[in-house]
Amino acid sequence: MNAKDCQEISKHFKESTDNLLKIFRETLYSFELREIYWKNRCDKETENKIVFENSLEVLAAQNLKFEEEKEETEEDVFYDFPQVSEELGPEDKILIKNIPGYPSVWRTEIPFKSSDVPPLSLWGVLKKAIGKDLTKLPVPVNFCEPISMLQRLCEDMEYAELLDKASDCHNPLLRIQYIAAFAVSSYSSTDNRTTKPFNPLLGETYEFVNVHKGFKYISEQVMHHPPVSACYCESDNYIFWGEVNVITKFWGKSLELVPTGVTHLLLKKTKEHFSWKKVKTCVNNIIIGKVWIDHYGELTVTNHKNKETCTVKFIPTGWRSKNAKKIEGVVQKKNGNIAYVLTGYWHQYLKSKAADGGAEILLWAKNPLPNNSEDFYHFTRFTFELNRFEKEMEPFLILTDSRRRPDQRAMEMGKLDLANDCKSNLEHNQRNRRKKQGGDDKKSRWFYKDIEEDTGEVQWIYVGGYWESRENQEWTDVCRIFDSEKE
């Protein structure tokens, strides 16, 4: 065998070895992919198992509560649908007497399905906004839901019956827990809600009267840059007020929402003032993958009268979905000692147990979603009603109410091209009005800014007079902000 033959054999051997190594690498890669696939399947099944177990636990707790309360009268049961109108009418609630225009039966859907909205490239809209405040970014209505931020804030009142329970509770340590449960409950409606509300125009208002829950609510967009929304809600048992300025930033893969402002509650019977701040929100996978929402941070409810606190921690979801949507908290006495321990999930329920043992108490559980919720932006029954605008309401509604927005109204009816045109014109006209005012925000019509004594922070105080003006149909100092023709 000569040198040439040895070289040829060596060449063939090297090629065979390379091919064999290539096959080994491909096989190994295939095994790695399968490992990742089955790992993800196992993680998903584990997550589903946790959700199923939690659901069973909630159902068991609700069933136990039902068995304990089945001897009570119907007046002690809280509903969230038209059936209540038979037992609870305007004559039962002093503050909501003589407020006409609201239908007695709630609607169960909106005219146009979210599943019929044509998809657009979110990356095409957001790529120019990395690291910037998204409140200054014009967004097509395809990424919106047919309610405004003022109406989204009103969703905080969906479980207002918890405040009535707090008002009737004699134990201050239990009372603060119902208020904390109310604060937590406002996040339950955000589960799977991945569209954004319309940004309110400066001076835009929103009113809502809920006969079934016995409250009347008024809000206004009091500032434009930064955007600040103020609200005031009152019932026979409480006064609820606050303001929200959501700072929004896009970081490439996620959208961060950082709310500022303080929420306040005054219980009329006990003269107790409570306050708390909202936690951060993150919208994940907004470019690739399934979009999902996470809330994280600490929400501390403070009783400024006796200095007791209830702190609820929203635990961030881990990379393996560990602690997904989980919350935990403690109730502390004035001396700092822990009296109660709280556990739950912000999209499902909140339970309480005394620190020294005892039976668990179900403070709050989420109402079942309508069967068609997924087809309509994952709205709750409460949310379905927020943008409703019937003929009987027309004579009483102020010109600046969110229900009168032509872009939002067109979107609810499925007229997306008209909605985008109207939205562009409204924003253009608002810029022109601000230029005429020298770039300054005009004075708010229904609120004024002040410093709150207990917290030492800014608050927007309701000046009063809205419901009286509504009753007399005498609106003064009201700007026609919804003229959709371009100026």
C-alpha positions in Angstrom: 0.0 0.0 0.0 1.5 3.2 -1.1 1.2 6.7 0.3 -1.6 7.7 -2.1 -3.7 4.8 -1.0 -3.2 5.7 2.7 -4.3 9.3 2.0 -7.4 8.0 0.2 -8.3 5.7 3.1 -7.7 8.5 5.6 -9.9 10.9 3.6 -12.8 8.3 3.5 -12.3 7.6 7.2 -12.5 11.4 8.1 -15.6 11.8 6.0 -17.3 8.8 7.6 -16.3 10.1 11.0 -17.7 13.6 10.2 -20.9 12.1 9.0 -21.2 10.0 12.1 -20.6 13.0 14.3 -23.2 15.0 12.4 -25.7 12.2 13.0 -24.9 12.1 16.7 -25.3 15.9 17.0 -28.6 15.9 15.2 -29.8 13.0 17.4 -28.7 14.8 20.5 -30.4 18.0 19.3 -33.6 16.1 18.7 -33.4 14.6 22.2 -32.9 18.1 23.6 -36.0 19.4 21.8 -38.0 16.5 23.0 -36.8 17.2 26.6 -37.8 20.9 26.3 -41.2 19.9 24.8 -42.0 17.4 27.6 -40.6 19.7 30.2 -43.0 22.5 29.0 -45.8 20.0 28.9 -45.1 18.9 32.5 -44.9 22.6 33.6 -48.2 23.3 31.9 -49.9 20.3 33.5 -48.5 21.3 36.9 -49.9 24.8 36.4 -53.3 23.4 35.3 -53.3 21.1 38.4 -52.6 24.1 40.7 -55.4 26.1 39.1 -57.8 23.2 39.3 -56.9 22.5 42.9 -57.4 26.2 43.7 -60.7 26.3 41.9 -61.9 23.3 43.8 -60.8 25.0 47.0 -62.7 28.1 46.2 -65.8 26.1 45.2 -65.6 24.2 48.5 -65.3 27.4 50.5 -68.2 28.9 48.6 -70.3 25.8 49.2 -69.5 25.9 52.9 -70.4 29.6 53.1 -73.6 28.9 51.2 -74.6 26.1 53.6 -73.9 28.4 56.6 -75.9 31.3 55.1 -78.8 29.3 53.5 -81.1 30.3 56.4 -80.5 34.0 55.8 -83.0 36.1 53.8 -82.5 37.1 50.2 -81.8 40.7 51.3 -78.4 39.6 52.7 -77.3 38.1 49.4 -75.3 40.2 46.9 -75.9 39.8 43.2 -74.3 41.3 40.1 -77.1 40.9 37.5 -80.6 42.1 36.8 -82.3 39.7 39.2 -81.4 42.1 42.0 -83.8 44.8 40.7 -86.7 42.8 42.1 -85.3 43.1 45.7 -83.2 46.2 45.6 -84.6 49.4 44.1 -83.9 53.1 44.2 -86.3 53.5 47.1 -83.9 51.4 49.3 -80.9 53.7 48.7 -81.2 57.4 49.7 -78.3 58.7 47.6 -79.5 57.2 44.3 -83.0 58.5 44.4 -84.2 60.6 41.5 -81.3 59.7 39.1 -83.2 58.8 36.0 -81.9 57.3 32.7 -80.4 54.0 33.7 -82.1 50.8 32.4 -83.4 48.3 35.0 -82.0 45.3 33.2 -78.4 44.8 32.4 -77.1 43.9 28.9 -75.3 40.6 28.4 -73.0 41.6 25.5 -71.9 44.4 23.3 -72.7 44.8 19.6 -69.4 43.8 18.1 -67.1 40.9 19.0 -63.4 41.4 19.7 -62.7 38.3 17.8 -63.9 40.1 14.6 -61.3 42.9 15.0 -58.7 42.6 12.2 -55.2 42.0 13.6 -52.5 44.5 13.1 -48.7 44.4 13.7 -48.1 45.6 17.2 -44.4 45.8 16.5 -45.0 48.3 13.7 -46.7 50.6 16.2 -44.4 50.1 19.2 -40.9 49.8 17.7 -40.6 53.6 17.7 -41.6 53.9 21.3 -38.9 51.8 23.1 -38.1 53.4 26.4 -40.8 56.2 25.9 -44.1 57.0 27.6 -46.8 55.3 25.6 -49.5 57.8 26.8 -48.0 60.1 24.1 -48.2 57.4 21.4 -51.2 57.4 19.0 -52.5 53.8 18.9 -55.0 52.4 16.3 -58.3 51.4 17.8 -57.5 47.8 16.8 -55.5 47.5 20.0 -58.1 49.1 22.1 -61.3 48.0 23.9 -64.5 50.1 23.6 -64.2 51.8 27.0 -62.1 54.7 28.2 -59.6 54.8 31.1 -62.3 56.6 33.2 -64.6 53.6 32.7 -61.8 51.2 33.4 -61.3 53.0 36.7 -65.0 52.5 37.5 -64.4 48.8 37.3 -62.8 49.1 40.7 -66.4 49.3 42.1 -67.5 45.9 40.7 -67.2 44.4 44.2 -68.5 47.4 46.1 -70.5 45.1 48.4 -67.2 44.4 50.2 -67.2 48.0 51.4 -70.8 47.6 52.7 -69.6 44.5 54.6 -66.7 46.5 56.0 -69.1 49.2 57.1 -71.3 46.7 58.9 -68.3 44.9 60.5 -67.7 45.6 64.3 -64.2 44.1 64.4 -61.7 46.7 63.0 -59.2 44.0 62.1 -61.7 42.2 60.0 -63.0 45.5 58.6 -59.7 46.4 57.1 -59.5 42.9 55.5 -62.7 43.5 53.6 -61.3 46.8 52.4 -58.1 45.1 51.3 -60.2 42.4 49.6 -62.0 45.2 47.7 -58.6 46.7 46.7 -57.4 43.3 45.4 -60.7 42.5 43.6 -60.1 45.4 41.2 -57.3 43.3 39.5 -59.5 40.3 38.8 -61.1 42.0 35.8 -57.7 42.4 34.2 -57.1 38.6 33.8 -56.7 37.9 30.0 -57.5 41.6 29.2 -54.7 42.4 26.8 -56.3 45.4 25.0 -56.0 49.0 26.2 -58.7 51.5 27.1 -59.1 54.7 25.2 -57.0 57.6 26.6 -59.5 60.2 27.9 -59.5 63.7 26.5 -58.8 66.6 28.9 -62.1 67.5 30.5 -63.8 64.1 29.6 -66.1 62.8 32.3 -67.8 59.6 33.2 -70.8 58.9 35.5 -72.2 55.6 36.6 -75.1 54.8 38.9 -75.5 51.2 40.1 -78.9 50.8 41.8 -78.1 47.2 42.7 -75.0 48.1 44.6 -76.3 51.4 45.8 -73.6 53.9 44.6 -73.2 56.8 42.3 -69.8 57.5 40.6 -68.3 60.5 38.8 -64.8 60.9 37.3 -63.0 63.4 35.2 -59.7 63.6 33.2 -58.2 66.5 35.2 -54.8 66.7 33.5 -53.4 65.8 30.1 -49.6 65.7 30.5 -49.1 63.8 32.7 -52.6 62.2 32.2 -54.4 62.2 35.6 -57.9 60.7 36.1 -59.8 61.6 39.3 -62.9 59.9 40.7 -65.5 60.3 43.4 -68.0 57.6 44.5 -70.5 57.7 47.3 -73.1 55.4 48.8 -75.1 55.4 52.1 -72.1 53.7 53.8 -68.9 55.1 52.3 -67.1 57.8 50.2 -64.5 56.5 47.8 -62.2 58.8 45.9 -58.8 58.9 44.3 -56.7 59.7 41.3 -54.5 57.6 38.9 -51.6 58.6 36.7 -50.4 55.5 34.8 -46.8 55.9 33.6 -46.4 53.5 30.6 -43.2 52.3 29.1 -42.3 49.8 26.4 -39.1 47.8 26.9 -39.0 45.6 23.8 -40.7 42.4 25.1 -42.9 43.8 27.8 -45.0 46.8 28.6 -44.7 48.2 32.1 -47.5 50.2 33.8 -46.6 52.1 36.9 -49.7 53.7 38.6 -49.2 56.8 40.8 -51.7 58.5 43.0 -53.5 57.4 46.2 -56.9 55.8 46.6 -59.0 56.8 49.7 -62.0 55.5 51.5 -64.1 57.0 54.3 -66.5 54.8 56.2 -69.4 57.0 57.3 -70.4 55.0 60.4 -67.0 54.7 62.0 -65.5 57.9 60.5 -62.4 55.9 59.6 -60.2 57.0 56.7 -58.3 54.3 54.7 -55.8 54.8 51.9 -53.7 52.6 49.6 -51.7 52.7 46.4 -52.0 50.4 43.4 -49.2 47.9 42.4 -47.3 47.7 39.1 -48.5 45.8 36.1 -46.5 44.2 33.3 -47.9 43.0 29.9 -45.6 40.2 28.7 -44.9 38.7 25.3 -46.4 41.6 23.4 -44.4 40.9 20.3 -44.0 37.1 20.2 -45.9 34.4 22.0 -49.1 34.5 24.1 -49.7 37.9 25.7 -50.2 37.6 29.5 -50.5 40.1 32.4 -48.7 40.1 35.7 -49.2 42.3 38.8 -46.4 42.7 41.3 -45.5 44.8 44.4 -47.1 45.5 47.7 -50.5 47.0 48.4 -50.8 48.4 51.9 -54.2 49.5 53.2 -53.7 51.9 56.2 -56.4 52.8 58.7 -55.4 56.4 59.6 -57.6 56.4 62.7 -56.1 53.5 64.6 -52.9 53.0 62.6 -53.7 49.3 61.8 -52.5 48.1 58.4 -53.1 45.3 55.9 -50.4 44.6 53.4 -51.0 42.3 50.5 -48.0 41.2 48.4 -48.5 40.5 44.7 -45.8 37.9 44.0 -44.1 38.2 40.5 -44.6 35.1 38.3 -41.4 33.1 37.9 -40.0 31.9 34.6 -41.5 28.5 35.2 -44.9 30.0 36.1 -44.2 29.5 39.7 -46.4 31.6 42.0 -48.5 32.7 39.0 -51.0 35.3 40.2 -50.4 34.4 43.8 -50.9 36.9 46.6 -50.2 36.8 50.3 -50.4 39.3 53.1 -50.7 40.1 56.8 -52.8 42.3 59.0 -50.8 44.2 61.6 -52.0 45.9 64.8 -50.8 49.3 65.8 -47.9 47.7 67.8 -46.8 45.8 64.7 -48.0 42.4 65.8 -49.5 40.2 63.1 -53.1 39.4 63.8 -54.2 37.7 60.5 -52.5 36.0 57.5 -54.0 36.3 54.0 -53.5 34.0 51.0 -55.1 33.7 47.6 -54.8 34.6 43.9 -55.6 38.1 42.5 -57.8 36.6 39.7 -59.7 34.2 42.0 -60.1 34.8 45.7 -58.6 36.1 49.0 -58.8 34.1 52.3 -57.9 35.0 55.8 -56.8 33.1 58.9 -56.0 34.3 62.4 -52.2 34.2 63.0 -52.8 32.0 66.1 -54.9 29.5 64.2 -58.5 28.9 63.6 -60.8 28.5 60.6 -60.2 30.3 57.3 -62.5 33.0 56.2 -63.3 33.6 52.5 -63.1 37.4 52.2 -63.8 37.6 48.4 -64.2 35.3 45.4 -64.5 36.4 41.8 -67.9 36.3 40.1 -68.2 33.8 37.3 -67.5 35.4 33.9 -70.3 35.4 31.3 -70.1 32.4 28.9 -69.4 34.8 26.0 -66.8 36.8 27.8 -63.9 35.6 25.6 -65.7 36.9 22.5 -66.1 40.4 24.0 -62.6 41.4 25.3 -63.0 39.1 28.3 -65.4 41.7 29.8 -67.2 40.9 33.1 -70.9 41.4 33.5 -70.2 44.6 35.2 -68.0 45.9 32.4 -70.6 45.1 29.7 -72.8 47.9 31.2 -70.2 50.6 31.5 -70.4 52.0 27.9 -74.1 51.4 27.4 -75.9 54.4 26.0 -79.7 54.0 25.7 -82.2 56.6 24.5 -83.6 57.1 28.0 -80.1 58.3 29.1 -79.6 60.8 26.3 -81.5 63.8 27.8 -79.6 63.5 31.1 -76.0 62.8 30.1 -73.5 65.6 30.1 -71.8 66.4 26.7 -68.4 65.3 28.1 -69.4 61.8 29.2 -67.3 59.0 27.7 -70.4 57.3 26.3 -70.6 60.2 23.8 -67.2 59.7 22.4 -67.7 59.1 18.6 -64.6 57.0 18.2 -65.3 54.8 21.1 -69.0 54.5 20.1 -68.0 53.6 16.5 -65.6 50.9 17.7 -68.3 49.3 19.9 -70.5 49.1 16.8 -67.7 47.5 14.8 -67.0 50.6 12.5 -63.3 50.5 12.9 -62.3 52.8 10.0 -64.7 55.4 11.3 -63.4 55.0 14.8 -59.8 55.5 13.7 -60.8 58.7 11.8 -62.8 60.1 14.7 -59.9 59.3 17.1 -57.4 61.1 15.0 -59.7 64.2 14.7 -60.4 64.3 18.4 -56.7 64.2 19.2 -56.0 66.8 16.6 -58.7 69.1 18.0 -57.4 68.6 21.5 -53.9 69.7 20.5 -55.4 72.8 18.9 -57.3 73.7 22.1 -54.1 73.3 24.2 -52.2 75.6 21.8 -54.9 78.3 22.2 -54.5 77.9 26.0 -50.8 78.3 25.8 -50.1 74.6 26.3 -51.5 74.7 29.8 -54.3 72.4 31.1 -57.6 74.1 31.6 -59.1 74.2 35.1 -60.9 71.0 36.0 -64.7 71.4 36.1 -65.6 68.9 38.9 -62.3 68.5 40.9 -59.6 70.6 42.4 -56.1 69.7 43.6 -55.1 69.8 47.2 -52.8 68.0 49.8 -54.4 65.3 51.8 -53.7 65.7 55.5 -53.3 62.0 56.6 -51.0 60.9 53.7 -49.3 64.3 52.9 -49.8 63.5 49.2 -51.7 65.2 46.4 -55.4 64.4 46.1 -58.2 65.6 43.8 -61.3 66.7 45.7 -64.7 66.6 44.2 -66.2 70.1 44.3 -69.8 68.9 44.2 -72.8 70.0 42.2 -72.7 67.4 39.4 -75.8 65.4 40.3 -77.7 68.6 41.0 -76.8 70.0 37.6 -77.8 66.7 36.1 -81.2 66.8 37.8 -81.9 70.4 36.7 -80.2 69.9 33.2 -78.2 73.1 33.8 -74.7 72.4 32.7 -72.3 75.3 32.9 -68.7 75.7 31.8 -68.8 72.6 29.7 -66.6 72.3 26.5 -67.8 70.4 23.4 -64.7 68.2 23.4 -66.2 65.4 21.3 -66.8 67.4 18.0 -65.2 64.9 15.6 -64.9 67.2 12.6 -61.3 68.4 12.2 -60.9 72.0 13.2 
